[in-house]
């Protein structure tokens, strides 16, 4: 449904997206995981044919973003990061306006609105001004507007950023239902738990795709063993383990340290050496890697 080949976009000397290639299969919920400034929004704007790439190209539902941008726009539902509907219009007024913009056949508007309002659980709020909706309700309204012209592919740029945990969960339940109905979803997110919900995940950092795999594949392919260490003083413990030859990486995770070593035997040796240096080790145990561990490991590798 989406094939990107060497996509790049420069803004002056800055490469916001740098040679990105990946594909999204029909029926996937594909996650694009990366921190702020990784290039996710610029990549989405190119895929939505809003801006042209500096180099490379992409095909979305068979249409080329360079040579056939209007066909791309007709086949996708693009939900940008910033809320783009009108706060001084009601829920219903916003949806009717979007339906007119997309030239939805008049006889189709009412049944589509009824279906989408029920689906998004907004049917009790049709007369409410949009500016008075909660963050979660605004995102559901934006999704409903994105679905009005019945697109084949959804491009969702961090759709739950700033939304409370309950609304985030409800939003993803709606996405799963859409996926069961045959929609292909490409969703950008900075949240590791949301990436875990995806069929496959691309890890993006500094404008580049570091790797693409299933969440399970990313975790099982982690190079090494992680020891979770609780030690006091933590700063001194971190400095000491980082200086040990057996340690490939050490990072602060909350109140713990995640120390990456070759295997459990190496981890035990590192912990014994840490204790021998006078640092108080309260707990040390091997743990399975999380997606965050994988991401941190990949960010630390040379390009």
C-alpha positions as YAML, in Angstrom:
chain: A
units: angstrom
residues:
- id: 1
  name: UNK
  ca: [0.00, 0.00, 0.00]
- id: 2
  name: UNK
  ca: [2.96, 2.31, 0.62]
- id: 3
  name: UNK
  ca: [6.40, 1.94, -0.95]
- id: 4
  name: UNK
  ca: [9.01, 4.60, -0.14]
- id: 5
  name: UNK
  ca: [12.31, 4.57, -1.99]
- id: 6
  name: UNK
  ca: [15.18, 6.82, -0.93]
- id: 7
  name: UNK
  ca: [12.91, 9.61, 0.29]
- id: 8
  name: UNK
  ca: [14.79, 12.71, 1.39]
- id: 9
  name: UNK
  ca: [13.75, 16.23, 2.26]
- id: 10
  name: UNK
  ca: [16.14, 19.05, 3.01]
- id: 11
  name: UNK
  ca: [15.37, 22.47, 4.46]
- id: 12
  name: UNK
  ca: [18.46, 24.44, 3.54]
- id: 13
  name: UNK
  ca: [21.45, 22.59, 5.01]
- id: 14
  name: UNK
  ca: [19.26, 20.43, 7.28]
- id: 15
  name: UNK
  ca: [18.22, 16.95, 6.15]
- id: 16
  name: UNK
  ca: [14.90, 16.43, 7.94]
- id: 17
  name: UNK
  ca: [14.45, 13.07, 6.16]
- id: 18
  name: UNK
  ca: [17.52, 11.34, 4.79]
- id: 19
  name: UNK
  ca: [17.22, 8.47, 2.31]
- id: 20
  name: UNK
  ca: [14.25, 6.68, 3.85]
- id: 21
  name: UNK
  ca: [13.07, 3.40, 2.28]
- id: 22
  name: UNK
  ca: [10.34, 1.09, 3.64]
- id: 23
  name: UNK
  ca: [7.03, -0.48, 2.65]
- id: 24
  name: UNK
  ca: [3.67, -0.97, 4.31]
- id: 25
  name: UNK
  ca: [1.67, -4.07, 3.40]
- id: 26
  name: UNK
  ca: [-2.10, -4.10, 2.85]
- id: 27
  name: UNK
  ca: [-3.97, -4.56, 6.12]
- id: 28
  name: UNK
  ca: [-1.05, -3.66, 8.38]
- id: 29
  name: UNK
  ca: [-1.01, -1.40, 11.40]
- id: 30
  name: UNK
  ca: [2.48, -0.05, 10.79]
- id: 31
  name: UNK
  ca: [4.14, 2.07, 13.46]
- id: 32
  name: UNK
  ca: [6.72, 4.79, 12.90]
- id: 33
  name: UNK
  ca: [8.46, 5.19, 16.25]
- id: 34
  name: UNK
  ca: [10.80, 8.05, 16.99]
- id: 35
  name: UNK
  ca: [11.46, 11.02, 19.28]
- id: 36
  name: UNK
  ca: [10.59, 14.64, 18.53]
- id: 37
  name: UNK
  ca: [12.73, 15.91, 15.67]
- id: 38
  name: UNK
  ca: [13.24, 12.46, 14.13]
- id: 39
  name: UNK
  ca: [11.62, 13.52, 10.85]
- id: 40
  name: UNK
  ca: [8.29, 11.71, 11.22]
- id: 41
  name: UNK
  ca: [6.08, 14.69, 10.39]
- id: 42
  name: UNK
  ca: [8.14, 15.65, 7.34]
- id: 43
  name: UNK
  ca: [7.96, 12.05, 6.11]
- id: 44
  name: UNK
  ca: [4.16, 12.02, 6.58]
- id: 45
  name: UNK
  ca: [3.77, 15.29, 4.70]
- id: 46
  name: UNK
  ca: [5.68, 13.84, 1.76]
- id: 47
  name: UNK
  ca: [3.62, 10.62, 1.79]
- id: 48
  name: UNK
  ca: [0.45, 12.72, 1.87]
- id: 49
  name: UNK
  ca: [1.71, 14.70, -1.17]
- id: 50
  name: UNK
  ca: [1.65, 17.92, 0.83]
- id: 51
  name: UNK
  ca: [5.33, 18.68, 0.16]
- id: 52
  name: UNK
  ca: [7.64, 17.29, -2.51]
- id: 53
  name: UNK
  ca: [10.72, 15.26, -1.65]
- id: 54
  name: UNK
  ca: [14.16, 16.65, -2.38]
- id: 55
  name: UNK
  ca: [15.15, 13.19, -3.61]
- id: 56
  name: UNK
  ca: [13.56, 9.77, -3.95]
- id: 57
  name: UNK
  ca: [9.89, 9.01, -4.32]
- id: 58
  name: UNK
  ca: [7.02, 6.94, -2.97]
- id: 59
  name: UNK
  ca: [3.89, 5.22, -4.21]
- id: 60
  name: UNK
  ca: [0.76, 5.25, -2.07]
- id: 61
  name: UNK
  ca: [-2.04, 2.87, -3.12]
- id: 62
  name: UNK
  ca: [-0.32, 2.69, -6.50]
- id: 63
  name: UNK
  ca: [-0.13, 6.45, -7.07]
- id: 64
  name: UNK
  ca: [3.19, 8.30, -7.31]
- id: 65
  name: UNK
  ca: [3.47, 11.21, -4.86]
- id: 66
  name: UNK
  ca: [5.47, 13.22, -7.39]
- id: 67
  name: UNK
  ca: [3.54, 12.66, -10.63]
- id: 68
  name: UNK
  ca: [0.03, 11.95, -9.32]
- id: 69
  name: UNK
  ca: [-0.38, 13.83, -6.02]
- id: 70
  name: UNK
  ca: [-4.13, 14.43, -6.38]
- id: 71
  name: UNK
  ca: [-4.79, 10.70, -6.74]
- id: 72
  name: UNK
  ca: [-2.70, 10.10, -3.61]
- id: 73
  name: UNK
  ca: [-4.76, 12.66, -1.67]
- id: 74
  name: UNK
  ca: [-8.00, 11.05, -2.83]
- id: 75
  name: UNK
  ca: [-6.97, 7.60, -1.56]
- id: 76
  name: UNK
  ca: [-5.57, 8.51, 1.87]
- id: 77
  name: UNK
  ca: [-6.89, 9.86, 5.11]
- id: 78
  name: UNK
  ca: [-4.25, 12.18, 6.59]
- id: 79
  name: UNK
  ca: [-4.53, 13.22, 10.22]
- id: 80
  name: UNK
  ca: [-1.79, 15.77, 11.01]
- id: 81
  name: UNK
  ca: [-0.26, 16.19, 14.43]
- id: 82
  name: UNK
  ca: [-1.84, 19.59, 15.01]
- id: 83
  name: UNK
  ca: [-5.64, 19.65, 15.40]
- id: 84
  name: UNK
  ca: [-6.91, 21.27, 12.20]
- id: 85
  name: UNK
  ca: [-10.69, 21.52, 12.59]
- id: 86
  name: UNK
  ca: [-12.60, 24.68, 13.57]
- id: 87
  name: UNK
  ca: [-13.13, 25.35, 17.26]
- id: 88
  name: UNK
  ca: [-16.01, 27.75, 16.66]
- id: 89
  name: UNK
  ca: [-18.02, 25.14, 14.74]
- id: 90
  name: UNK
  ca: [-19.93, 22.28, 16.32]
- id: 91
  name: UNK
  ca: [-18.98, 18.64, 15.88]
- id: 92
  name: UNK
  ca: [-21.67, 18.19, 13.22]
- id: 93
  name: UNK
  ca: [-20.80, 21.44, 11.41]
- id: 94
  name: UNK
  ca: [-17.16, 20.43, 11.17]
- id: 95
  name: UNK
  ca: [-18.02, 17.02, 9.75]
- id: 96
  name: UNK
  ca: [-20.47, 18.44, 7.22]
- id: 97
  name: UNK
  ca: [-17.85, 20.97, 6.12]
- id: 98
  name: UNK
  ca: [-15.26, 18.23, 5.61]
- id: 99
  name: UNK
  ca: [-17.80, 16.16, 3.67]
- id: 100
  name: UNK
  ca: [-18.37, 19.09, 1.32]
- id: 101
  name: UNK
  ca: [-14.62, 19.65, 0.88]
- id: 102
  name: UNK
  ca: [-14.18, 16.02, -0.16]
- id: 103
  name: UNK
  ca: [-17.25, 16.17, -2.44]
- id: 104
  name: UNK
  ca: [-18.93, 13.27, -0.66]
- id: 105
  name: UNK
  ca: [-22.16, 12.53, -2.59]
- id: 106
  name: UNK
  ca: [-25.05, 14.31, -0.86]
- id: 107
  name: UNK
  ca: [-27.07, 11.13, -0.49]
- id: 108
  name: UNK
  ca: [-24.08, 9.53, 1.27]
- id: 109
  name: UNK
  ca: [-23.37, 12.29, 3.78]
- id: 110
  name: UNK
  ca: [-26.10, 11.49, 6.32]
- id: 111
  name: UNK
  ca: [-25.49, 7.72, 6.55]
- id: 112
  name: UNK
  ca: [-21.72, 8.20, 6.73]
- id: 113
  name: UNK
  ca: [-22.04, 10.82, 9.45]
- id: 114
  name: UNK
  ca: [-24.38, 8.61, 11.45]
- id: 115
  name: UNK
  ca: [-22.02, 5.66, 11.15]
- id: 116
  name: UNK
  ca: [-18.89, 7.63, 12.03]
- id: 117
  name: UNK
  ca: [-20.47, 9.50, 14.94]
- id: 118
  name: UNK
  ca: [-21.62, 6.22, 16.47]
- id: 119
  name: UNK
  ca: [-18.28, 4.57, 15.74]
- id: 120
  name: UNK
  ca: [-16.30, 7.41, 17.36]
- id: 121
  name: UNK
  ca: [-18.76, 7.66, 20.27]
- id: 122
  name: UNK
  ca: [-19.47, 11.30, 19.44]
- id: 123
  name: UNK
  ca: [-23.16, 10.86, 18.61]
- id: 124
  name: UNK
  ca: [-24.18, 12.51, 21.92]
- id: 125
  name: UNK
  ca: [-22.04, 15.59, 21.26]
- id: 126
  name: UNK
  ca: [-23.02, 16.67, 17.74]
- id: 127
  name: UNK
  ca: [-24.15, 20.14, 18.88]
- id: 128
  name: UNK
  ca: [-21.15, 20.87, 21.08]
- id: 129
  name: UNK
  ca: [-18.61, 23.48, 19.95]
- id: 130
  name: UNK
  ca: [-15.37, 21.76, 19.04]
- id: 131
  name: UNK
  ca: [-13.33, 24.09, 21.23]
- id: 132
  name: UNK
  ca: [-15.21, 22.71, 24.25]
- id: 133
  name: UNK
  ca: [-14.30, 19.08, 23.56]
- id: 134
  name: UNK
  ca: [-11.69, 17.23, 25.60]
- id: 135
  name: UNK
  ca: [-8.38, 16.34, 23.97]
- id: 136
  name: UNK
  ca: [-9.44, 12.75, 23.43]
- id: 137
  name: UNK
  ca: [-12.77, 13.75, 21.88]
- id: 138
  name: UNK
  ca: [-11.02, 16.19, 19.54]
- id: 139
  name: UNK
  ca: [-8.79, 13.38, 18.30]
- id: 140
  name: UNK
  ca: [-11.79, 11.11, 17.72]
- id: 141
  name: UNK
  ca: [-13.49, 13.93, 15.80]
- id: 142
  name: UNK
  ca: [-10.35, 14.44, 13.71]
- id: 143
  name: UNK
  ca: [-10.29, 10.70, 12.95]
- id: 144
  name: UNK
  ca: [-13.97, 10.73, 11.98]
- id: 145
  name: UNK
  ca: [-13.27, 13.64, 9.61]
- id: 146
  name: UNK
  ca: [-10.32, 11.74, 8.16]
- id: 147
  name: UNK
  ca: [-12.61, 8.76, 7.39]
- id: 148
  name: UNK
  ca: [-15.46, 10.67, 5.73]
- id: 149
  name: UNK
  ca: [-14.29, 10.09, 2.15]
- id: 150
  name: UNK
  ca: [-13.61, 6.38, 2.90]
- id: 151
  name: UNK
  ca: [-9.85, 6.30, 2.26]
- id: 152
  name: UNK
  ca: [-7.86, 3.11, 1.73]
- id: 153
  name: UNK
  ca: [-4.87, 4.17, 3.86]
- id: 154
  name: UNK
  ca: [-4.74, 6.18, 7.08]
- id: 155
  name: UNK
  ca: [-1.71, 8.36, 7.79]
- id: 156
  name: UNK
  ca: [-1.90, 9.33, 11.46]
- id: 157
  name: UNK
  ca: [0.83, 11.65, 12.74]
- id: 158
  name: UNK
  ca: [1.13, 11.14, 16.51]
- id: 159
  name: UNK
  ca: [-2.66, 10.97, 16.91]
- id: 160
  name: UNK
  ca: [-2.63, 10.53, 20.71]
- id: 161
  name: UNK
  ca: [0.09, 12.97, 21.78]
- id: 162
  name: UNK
  ca: [-1.14, 14.96, 24.77]
- id: 163
  name: UNK
  ca: [-4.19, 12.73, 25.24]
- id: 164
  name: UNK
  ca: [-4.96, 11.06, 28.57]
- id: 165
  name: UNK
  ca: [-4.25, 7.31, 28.95]
- id: 166
  name: UNK
  ca: [-7.91, 6.24, 28.85]
- id: 167
  name: UNK
  ca: [-8.57, 8.19, 25.64]
- id: 168
  name: UNK
  ca: [-5.37, 6.81, 24.13]
- id: 169
  name: UNK
  ca: [-6.58, 3.27, 24.76]
- id: 170
  name: UNK
  ca: [-10.02, 4.03, 23.32]
- id: 171
  name: UNK
  ca: [-8.45, 5.62, 20.24]
- id: 172
  name: UNK
  ca: [-6.38, 2.50, 19.58]
- id: 173
  name: UNK
  ca: [-9.44, 0.30, 20.03]
- id: 174
  name: UNK
  ca: [-11.08, 2.32, 17.23]
- id: 175
  name: UNK
  ca: [-7.96, 1.88, 15.07]
- id: 176
  name: UNK
  ca: [-8.07, -1.89, 15.58]
- id: 177
  name: UNK
  ca: [-11.71, -1.95, 14.52]
- id: 178
  name: UNK
  ca: [-10.86, 0.04, 11.39]
- id: 179
  name: UNK
  ca: [-8.04, -2.37, 10.67]
- id: 180
  name: UNK
  ca: [-10.42, -5.32, 10.99]
- id: 181
  name: UNK
  ca: [-12.59, -3.58, 8.40]
- id: 182
  name: UNK
  ca: [-9.65, -3.61, 5.99]
- id: 183
  name: UNK
  ca: [-8.01, -0.22, 6.54]
- id: 184
  name: UNK
  ca: [-4.23, -0.01, 6.30]
- id: 185
  name: UNK
  ca: [-2.82, 2.22, 9.04]
- id: 186
  name: UNK
  ca: [0.51, 4.04, 9.23]
- id: 187
  name: UNK
  ca: [0.77, 5.72, 12.63]
- id: 188
  name: UNK
  ca: [3.63, 7.80, 13.98]
- id: 189
  name: UNK
  ca: [4.13, 7.69, 17.73]
- id: 190
  name: UNK
  ca: [6.71, 8.61, 20.37]
- id: 191
  name: UNK
  ca: [5.19, 6.02, 22.76]
- id: 192
  name: UNK
  ca: [6.77, 2.59, 23.15]
- id: 193
  name: UNK
  ca: [3.53, 0.97, 24.37]
- id: 194
  name: UNK
  ca: [1.72, 2.10, 21.20]
- id: 195
  name: UNK
  ca: [4.52, 0.71, 19.03]
- id: 196
  name: UNK
  ca: [3.95, -2.66, 20.75]
- id: 197
  name: UNK
  ca: [0.41, -2.66, 19.32]
- id: 198
  name: UNK
  ca: [1.61, -2.49, 15.71]
- id: 199
  name: UNK
  ca: [2.11, -5.30, 13.18]
- id: 200
  name: UNK
  ca: [5.54, -3.94, 12.32]
- id: 201
  name: UNK
  ca: [7.57, -0.97, 13.51]
- id: 202
  name: UNK
  ca: [10.12, 1.31, 11.86]
- id: 203
  name: UNK
  ca: [12.50, 2.99, 14.28]
- id: 204
  name: UNK
  ca: [13.33, 6.51, 13.04]
- id: 205
  name: UNK
  ca: [16.08, 8.77, 14.35]
- id: 206
  name: UNK
  ca: [17.70, 11.91, 12.94]
- id: 207
  name: UNK
  ca: [15.87, 11.57, 9.64]
- id: 208
  name: UNK
  ca: [16.77, 7.93, 9.01]
- id: 209
  name: UNK
  ca: [15.08, 4.56, 9.44]
- id: 210
  name: UNK
  ca: [17.30, 2.54, 11.76]
- id: 211
  name: UNK
  ca: [15.48, -0.77, 11.30]
- id: 212
  name: UNK
  ca: [12.07, -2.29, 10.52]
- id: 213
  name: UNK
  ca: [10.67, -5.43, 12.15]
- id: 214
  name: UNK
  ca: [7.85, -6.77, 14.28]
- id: 215
  name: UNK
  ca: [7.98, -5.72, 17.94]
- id: 216
  name: UNK
  ca: [8.80, -9.34, 18.84]
- id: 217
  name: UNK
  ca: [11.54, -9.48, 16.20]
- id: 218
  name: UNK
  ca: [13.11, -6.27, 17.45]
- id: 219
  name: UNK
  ca: [13.27, -7.56, 21.02]
- id: 220
  name: UNK
  ca: [14.52, -11.05, 20.20]
- id: 221
  name: UNK
  ca: [17.19, -9.64, 17.90]
- id: 222
  name: UNK
  ca: [18.69, -7.51, 20.65]
- id: 223
  name: UNK
  ca: [22.50, -7.96, 20.66]
- id: 224
  name: UNK
  ca: [23.43, -8.97, 24.19]
- id: 225
  name: UNK
  ca: [21.97, -9.39, 27.65]
- id: 226
  name: UNK
  ca: [20.52, -6.61, 29.80]
- id: 227
  name: UNK
  ca: [21.12, -6.47, 33.54]
- id: 228
  name: UNK
  ca: [18.77, -4.26, 35.50]
- id: 229
  name: UNK
  ca: [20.80, -2.77, 38.32]
- id: 230
  name: UNK
  ca: [19.65, -0.74, 41.32]
- id: 231
  name: UNK
  ca: [22.71, 0.82, 42.91]
- id: 232
  name: UNK
  ca: [23.67, 3.70, 45.21]
- id: 233
  name: UNK
  ca: [25.03, 6.23, 44.42]
- id: 234
  name: UNK
  ca: [23.55, 5.79, 40.97]
- id: 235
  name: UNK
  ca: [25.68, 8.36, 39.17]
- id: 236
  name: UNK
  ca: [28.89, 6.76, 40.42]
- id: 237
  name: UNK
  ca: [27.59, 3.28, 39.54]
- id: 238
  name: UNK
  ca: [26.79, 4.45, 36.01]
- id: 239
  name: UNK
  ca: [30.25, 5.95, 35.53]
- id: 240
  name: UNK
  ca: [31.95, 2.80, 36.81]
- id: 241
  name: UNK
  ca: [30.04, 0.30, 34.67]
- id: 242
  name: UNK
  ca: [30.55, 2.44, 31.57]
- id: 243
  name: UNK
  ca: [34.30, 2.17, 32.08]
- id: 244
  name: UNK
  ca: [34.24, -1.65, 32.19]
- id: 245
  name: UNK
  ca: [35.36, -3.45, 29.01]
- id: 246
  name: UNK
  ca: [32.59, -6.07, 29.28]
- id: 247
  name: UNK
  ca: [29.86, -3.38, 29.14]
- id: 248
  name: UNK
  ca: [28.72, -2.35, 25.66]
- id: 249
  name: UNK
  ca: [26.15, 0.18, 26.89]
- id: 250
  name: UNK
  ca: [24.73, 1.50, 30.15]
- id: 251
  name: UNK
  ca: [21.70, 3.77, 30.43]
- id: 252
  name: UNK
  ca: [19.52, 5.23, 33.18]
- id: 253
  name: UNK
  ca: [15.95, 3.83, 33.10]
- id: 254
  name: UNK
  ca: [13.92, 5.51, 35.82]
- id: 255
  name: UNK
  ca: [15.50, 4.60, 39.14]
- id: 256
  name: UNK
  ca: [17.47, 1.70, 37.64]
- id: 257
  name: UNK
  ca: [20.41, 1.18, 35.29]
- id: 258
  name: UNK
  ca: [20.16, -1.00, 32.20]
- id: 259
  name: UNK
  ca: [23.61, -2.47, 31.66]
- id: 260
  name: UNK
  ca: [24.18, -4.30, 28.36]
- id: 261
  name: UNK
  ca: [26.73, -7.13, 28.36]
- id: 262
  name: UNK
  ca: [27.52, -10.12, 26.14]
- id: 263
  name: UNK
  ca: [25.85, -12.77, 28.34]
- id: 264
  name: UNK
  ca: [24.73, -13.52, 31.90]
- id: 265
  name: UNK
  ca: [28.20, -14.62, 32.98]
- id: 266
  name: UNK
  ca: [29.62, -11.27, 31.89]
- id: 267
  name: UNK
  ca: [26.83, -9.50, 33.74]
- id: 268
  name: UNK
  ca: [27.61, -11.34, 36.95]
- id: 269
  name: UNK
  ca: [31.27, -10.37, 36.61]
- id: 270
  name: UNK
  ca: [30.33, -6.71, 36.09]
- id: 271
  name: UNK
  ca: [28.04, -6.68, 39.15]
- id: 272
  name: UNK
  ca: [30.74, -8.29, 41.32]
- id: 273
  name: UNK
  ca: [33.26, -5.69, 40.15]
- id: 274
  name: UNK
  ca: [30.74, -2.92, 40.89]
- id: 275
  name: UNK
  ca: [30.26, -4.22, 44.41]
- id: 276
  name: UNK
  ca: [34.01, -4.51, 44.84]
- id: 277
  name: UNK
  ca: [34.43, -0.82, 43.95]
- id: 278
  name: UNK
  ca: [32.43, 0.23, 47.00]
- id: 279
  name: UNK
  ca: [29.12, 0.90, 45.24]
- id: 280
  name: UNK
  ca: [26.08, -0.49, 47.07]
- id: 281
  name: UNK
  ca: [24.19, -2.82, 44.71]
- id: 282
  name: UNK
  ca: [20.65, -3.35, 45.98]
- id: 283
  name: UNK
  ca: [19.47, -5.48, 43.06]
- id: 284
  name: UNK
  ca: [20.91, -6.91, 39.85]
- id: 285
  name: UNK
  ca: [19.10, -9.28, 37.51]
- id: 286
  name: UNK
  ca: [18.93, -10.13, 33.81]
- id: 287
  name: UNK
  ca: [15.76, -8.88, 32.10]
- id: 288
  name: UNK
  ca: [14.29, -9.20, 28.59]
- id: 289
  name: UNK
  ca: [14.85, -6.15, 26.38]
- id: 290
  name: UNK
  ca: [12.03, -3.68, 25.79]
- id: 291
  name: UNK
  ca: [11.50, -1.69, 22.60]
- id: 292
  name: UNK
  ca: [13.03, 1.26, 24.42]
- id: 293
  name: UNK
  ca: [16.19, -0.78, 25.07]
- id: 294
  name: UNK
  ca: [16.33, -1.70, 21.38]
- id: 295
  name: UNK
  ca: [15.89, 1.92, 20.32]
- id: 296
  name: UNK
  ca: [18.53, 3.22, 22.71]
- id: 297
  name: UNK
  ca: [20.95, 0.55, 21.52]
- id: 298
  name: UNK
  ca: [20.40, 1.41, 17.85]
- id: 299
  name: UNK
  ca: [20.73, 5.16, 18.47]
- id: 300
  name: UNK
  ca: [24.12, 4.52, 20.03]
- id: 301
  name: UNK
  ca: [25.50, 2.70, 17.00]
- id: 302
  name: UNK
  ca: [27.57, 4.58, 14.41]
- id: 303
  name: UNK
  ca: [25.70, 5.40, 11.19]
...
